[in-house]
Amino acid sequence: MKVPPKKYERLKRFILEKGAGGVVVALSGGVDSSTLAAVCHSLLGNLAVAVTAKSPIHPPEEVAEAERVAREIGIPHFILETDELSDERFVRNMEDRCYHCKKMLLERLVSFARDVGFKAVFEGTSLSELGGHRPGFKAVMEHPNVYSPWMEAGFRKEEIRALAEEMGLSVCGKPPSACLATRIPYGEPITRDRLERIWRAERFIKELTGARQVRVRDHNGLARIEVGRDEMAALLNMEILGKIAEKLKQLGFAFITLDLEGYRTGSMLKTLRKGGGR
């Protein structure tokens, strides 16, 4: 698809207006944040910098990917360490978990922007994301100097991906990703050990099968593996399944299952009970 010209002009006007005093772009290394960083750099030059959070809830390779993308774009890049596990409200893993996570990140980014003399922080929420369960966006709305340019310009996910392709960004075909905490059912505590075994399990499956879209949902020791439906055939082999089961049991999972519905966003919302949490 082609990028809607009117939306793109609206996006550029918004970035030039809100970024005139300097802007910090939250860069995860995904399509949305990477494309936003590229547009900001092209319009604002050295008045735009990218910042990536290094955290226990993100796979280490995502930080390396963000560094690579920043070099590709040419935007100055910084890494901030965050520790969401220090916040008991996040660790309890209730329905508002993402709010506390996002709030911590935005507070660090706003502080960083202030330290370097910049006025604004941009983050990558798009119009496509506002219809679902998004408590994290509440944290965005609470900060007067934090903006979501994609949303303000009316961009949807597929339009951002089209712009990334038009700009020649290497991430244009990258599948969606989410923090490791999203693999743990609401109401079950988030621990460093659980995040570690989820990361190691997903990395093993990706390296073994070549699948790109993999989630290992940790249901209190039961691993429910979600893979993109177009990639599921890579796992449907007894030898491959045997290796996966052996490895995941070594990592501490008691039972290993393959979700026949495949990967889909929001599957963990089914673990919510009325009233939130457990």
Protein Blocks (a to p, Z undefined) as FASTA:
>chain_A
ZZdfklmmmmmmmmmmmmmnopadddehiaklmmmmmmmmmmnmmmbccdddddfkbcfk
lmmmmmmmmmmnopacddddddfklpmklmnopaklmmmmmmmmmmmmmmmmmmnopabd
cdfbdfklmmmccfklmmmmmpmkbccfklmnopafklmmmmmmmnopaklmpccdddfk
lmpcghiacdfklmmmmmmmmmmmmmmnopabdcdddeehiacddddfklmmmmmcfklm
mmmmmmmmmnopabdcddfkbpaehklmmmpcehiaZZ
